């Protein structure tokens, strides 16, 4: 029995990839539901997205179905849900523009990493940090709570408080992960320079 983790395969048709694709297909539907204020349906879809996000990673490891496609689909689905949510909640005046700018700026801050890593000869992407995953999960908890907080009543007030708590933690962790990705990239660049000597 090998103790080393196997490298991702070039498989396309796997159970985890199917879950990630289902999440991707749900993104425009989710945005439409938010915009027409079908909040309960939107929340249900977001819960499905969150559960399938957790489940696809778990199944990939249990079934030994990790794949290069899955390594791209999973974070892409996360980012698209976050973007769709930001658009919908901003249009509905549930979240302020500064939060959108903060989160989009983080995404733009890590865009140059992929070409740098490829130029160094690495074909894949950097591994996802737990901090980044935790930030994403906080944001995916925050947005439905903020959506619920847009309604009336004591439960809505509590949802808004918890939603903002998750949003602030999520944004902080999201940026912390960006710093970690840049540090990892810097280490790869330094290692490449050392190897070239």
C-alpha positions in Angstrom: 0.0 0.0 0.0 1.4 3.4 -1.0 1.4 6.3 1.4 1.9 8.8 -1.3 -1.1 10.6 -2.7 -1.7 9.9 -6.4 -1.4 12.7 -8.9 -4.7 13.9 -10.4 -5.7 12.0 -13.5 -6.9 13.2 -16.9 -10.3 11.7 -16.3 -13.4 13.7 -17.3 -16.4 11.6 -16.5 -16.3 11.2 -12.7 -18.9 11.6 -10.0 -17.1 14.6 -8.5 -16.8 16.3 -11.9 -20.5 15.7 -12.5 -21.3 17.4 -9.2 -19.0 20.4 -10.1 -20.7 20.6 -13.5 -24.1 20.6 -11.9 -23.0 23.5 -9.7 -21.7 25.4 -12.7 -25.1 24.9 -14.5 -26.8 26.3 -11.4 -25.0 29.6 -11.4 -27.2 31.5 -14.0 -30.3 30.0 -12.5 -29.2 31.1 -9.1 -28.6 34.7 -10.3 -32.0 34.8 -12.0 -33.7 33.6 -8.9 -32.0 36.3 -6.8 -32.9 39.0 -9.3 -36.6 38.0 -9.4 -36.6 37.9 -5.6 -37.4 34.2 -5.5 -35.2 34.1 -2.4 -36.3 30.7 -1.0 -35.6 28.9 -4.3 -32.3 30.8 -4.6 -31.4 29.7 -1.0 -32.3 26.1 -1.8 -30.0 26.2 -4.8 -27.2 27.8 -2.8 -27.6 25.1 -0.2 -27.3 22.4 -2.9 -24.2 24.2 -4.3 -22.6 24.3 -0.8 -23.3 20.6 -0.1 -22.2 19.5 -3.6 -19.0 21.5 -3.1 -18.2 19.6 0.1 -19.3 16.3 -1.4 -17.3 16.5 -4.6 -14.1 16.9 -2.8 -14.9 14.1 -0.3 -16.0 11.7 -3.1 -12.9 12.5 -5.2 -10.7 11.3 -2.3 -12.9 8.3 -1.3 -13.4 7.0 -4.8 -9.9 8.0 -5.9 -11.4 10.1 -8.7 -9.3 13.2 -8.4 -8.7 14.8 -11.8 -7.1 17.8 -13.4 -10.5 18.9 -14.7 -11.9 18.6 -11.2 -9.0 20.7 -9.8 -10.2 23.5 -12.2 -14.0 23.0 -12.1 -14.3 23.1 -8.3 -12.7 26.5 -7.7 -14.3 27.9 -10.9 -17.7 27.0 -9.7 -17.0 28.5 -6.3 -15.8 31.8 -7.9 -18.8 31.9 -10.3 -21.3 31.5 -7.4 -19.6 34.2 -5.5 -19.6 36.5 -8.5 -23.2 35.8 -9.3 -24.1 36.4 -5.7 -22.2 39.6 -5.6 -24.0 40.8 -8.7 -27.4 39.9 -7.5 -27.1 41.2 -4.0 -25.5 44.4 -5.2 -28.3 45.0 -7.7 -30.8 44.4 -4.9 -28.9 46.8 -2.5 -28.3 44.0 0.0 -24.5 44.4 0.0 -22.5 47.6 -0.5 -20.2 48.2 -3.5 -17.1 48.3 -1.3 -17.5 44.6 -0.5 -17.8 43.8 -4.2 -14.7 45.8 -4.9 -12.8 44.1 -2.1 -13.6 40.6 -3.3 -13.1 41.3 -7.0 -9.8 43.0 -6.3 -8.7 39.8 -4.5 -9.5 37.8 -7.6 -7.6 40.2 -9.8 -4.7 40.1 -7.5 -4.1 36.4 -8.1 -4.7 36.4 -11.9 -1.0 36.9 -12.7 0.0 33.8 -10.6 -1.1 31.2 -13.3 1.1 32.6 -16.1 4.0 32.8 -13.7 3.6 29.3 -12.6 3.3 28.0 -16.2 6.3 30.0 -17.2 8.3 28.1 -14.5 7.3 24.8 -16.1 4.4 23.8 -13.9 1.5 22.5 -15.9 -1.1 22.5 -13.1 -2.4 25.1 -10.7 -1.2 25.8 -7.2 -2.9 23.6 -4.7 -5.9 25.1 -3.0 -5.1 26.3 0.5 -7.3 25.4 3.4 -7.4 29.2 4.3 -8.8 29.9 0.8 -11.4 27.1 1.1 -12.4 28.4 4.6 -12.8 31.9 3.2 -14.9 30.6 0.3 -17.1 28.7 2.8 -17.5 31.7 5.0 -18.7 33.7 2.0 -21.0 31.0 0.9 -22.5 31.0 4.4 -22.6 34.9 4.5 -24.5 35.4 1.2 -27.7 33.4 2.0 -27.8 34.8 5.5 -27.5 38.4 4.1 -30.3 37.4 1.6 -32.5 36.2 4.5 -31.5 39.4 6.4 -33.2 41.4 3.7 -36.6 40.3 5.0 -38.6 41.4 8.1 -38.6 40.0 11.6 -36.2 38.9 14.4 -34.9 35.9 12.5 -34.0 38.3 9.6 -32.1 40.6 12.0 -30.1 37.7 13.4 -29.4 36.4 9.9 -28.1 39.8 8.9 -25.7 39.9 12.0 -24.4 36.4 11.3 -24.2 37.1 7.6 -22.0 40.2 8.1 -19.8 38.3 10.5 -19.3 35.5 7.9 -18.8 38.1 5.2 -16.0 39.9 7.1 -14.3 36.7 8.1 -14.6 35.4 4.6 -13.2 38.5 3.0 -10.2 38.4 5.4 -9.5 34.8 4.8 -9.9 35.2 1.1 -7.2 37.9 1.1 -5.0 35.9 3.4 -5.2 33.0 0.9 -4.1 35.4 -1.8 -1.0 36.4 0.2 -0.3 32.7 0.7 -0.6 32.0 -3.0 1.8 34.8 -3.8 4.3 33.6 -1.2 4.1 30.1 -2.7 4.7 31.6 -6.2 7.6 33.6 -4.8 9.1 30.4 -3.4 8.7 28.7 -6.8 10.4 31.6 -8.6 13.3 31.5 -6.1 13.7 27.7 -6.5 13.7 28.1 -10.3 16.5 30.7 -10.0 18.5 28.4 -7.7 18.1 25.5 -10.1 19.2 27.7 -13.1 22.5 28.6 -11.4 
